[in-house]
């Protein structure tokens, strides 16, 4: 298991209230940790999709699009 660190964060009241209701007598830290892990997983997935699309892109088409953007 990864080492844990205590941190202080500011959270919107409605989000904190919702999270508190979801965990009940459970661990708010575990709930927040899981939420952060899921966010990181989504970001990595999006980055992988972006890299795949970039690798498949037609360089000539990209060059034409970039020239058009730069000319504006």
C-alpha positions in Angstrom: 0.0 0.0 0.0 1.2 3.5 -0.9 2.4 5.8 1.9 -0.3 8.3 3.1 0.1 11.9 3.9 -2.1 14.2 5.9 -3.1 17.3 4.1 -5.5 20.3 4.6 -7.9 21.1 1.8 -10.7 23.6 1.3 -13.9 22.0 0.0 -17.2 23.5 -1.1 -19.8 23.0 1.7 -22.3 21.2 -0.5 -19.7 18.7 -1.7 -18.5 18.1 1.8 -22.0 17.6 3.0 -22.8 15.1 0.2 -19.6 13.2 0.8 -20.3 13.1 4.6 -23.8 11.6 3.8 -22.3 9.0 1.5 -19.7 7.8 4.0 -21.8 8.0 7.1 -19.7 6.6 9.9 -17.1 5.4 7.3 -13.9 7.2 6.4 -14.1 10.5 4.6 -10.4 10.2 3.8 -11.0 6.9 2.0 -13.9 8.5 0.1 -11.7 11.5 -1.0 -8.8 9.2 -1.8 -11.0 7.0 -4.1 -12.4 10.2 -5.8 -8.8 11.4 -6.5 -7.8 8.0 -7.8 -10.8 7.9 -10.2 -10.0 11.4 -11.4 -6.4 10.5 -12.1 -7.6 7.3 -13.9 -9.9 9.4 -16.2 -7.1 11.9 -16.9 -4.7 9.1 -17.9 -7.4 7.5 -20.1 -8.0 10.8 -21.8 -4.3 11.4 -22.3 -4.0 7.9 -23.8 -6.8 8.6 -26.2 -5.3 11.9 -27.2 -1.9 10.3 -27.8 -3.5 7.6 -30.0 -5.4 10.2 -32.0 -2.2 12.3 -32.4 -0.2 9.2 -33.5 -2.9 8.4 -36.2 -3.2 12.0 -37.5 -2.2 12.8 -41.1 0.8 15.1 -40.8 -0.2 17.0 -44.0 -3.7 17.6 -42.7 -2.4 18.8 -39.3 0.1 21.2 -41.0 -2.7 22.7 -43.1 -4.9 23.1 -40.1 -2.1 24.7 -38.1 -1.3 27.1 -40.9 -5.0 28.1 -41.0 -5.1 28.7 -37.3 -1.8 30.7 -37.3 -3.1 32.9 -40.2 -6.1 34.1 -38.2 
